[in-house]
Amino acid sequence: MGKKAKQSREEPIDRERVAEADFYARRCGLTRDEALKLFKEASTSKSQAAGKGKDR
């Protein structure tokens, strides 16, 4: 028997984040998807930076 392929699981997008992404996208000339991607990357890097501060 073969192994089952892992299914990619995306987080549900809440309305507030979509509204913020729409606003940001209009202001900066981006698409909604590009703005959501930037928000996701920013929150990931923010949580990584917070983790580094705990070692001190």
Buried (B, 14 or more C-beta within 10 A) or exposed (E): EEEEEEEEEEEEEEEEBEEBBBEBBEEEEBEBEBBBEBBBEEEEEEEEEEEEEEEE
